[in-house]
Amino acid sequence: MLKPEVLRNKKDFSSLYNKGKSVGERCLVLIYRKNGLSYNRMAFLASKKVGGSVERNRARRLLKESFRTLDHPVKPGYDLLFIARRSIIRLKCADVKKSMEAALRKTNLMECKE
């Protein structure tokens, strides 16, 4: 992931939480919002509710790897925030990927290959 594609600023997170739309899935929550740019910016979060540092880091790694291996690209011009739920610590990468694809399909952000 390139540096401009990562959400870092408190202002961006605040606007995403306040004005963004959210979709829940089995092991993650997706919050998204148009950003007016030609590329997507994203962040992967796991709160202390997920577990200790080992579990939180594993949850973030699972989210990042699942996003990296998506079959269909995501439409450009959005801020995406993936938040891990506690149930993610028992899952494999393939299960997280299915959950992520389902969330992106619900939001209509996934481009269809024809």
QUIRA-V711926 format. One record per run of one state. SS is the DSSP state (a for helix, b for strand, c for the rest). FROM is the first residue (numbers start at 0). TO is the last residue. If there is no record, write none. Layout:
ss;from;to
SS;FROM;TO
SS;FROM;TO
This chain:
ss;from;to
c;0;1
a;2;4
b;5;5
c;6;8
a;9;18
c;19;19
b;20;23
c;24;26
b;27;33
c;34;39
b;40;44
c;45;51
a;52;67
c;68;72
b;73;73
c;74;76
b;77;83
c;84;84
a;85;89
c;90;91
a;92;106
c;107;108
b;109;109
c;110;113
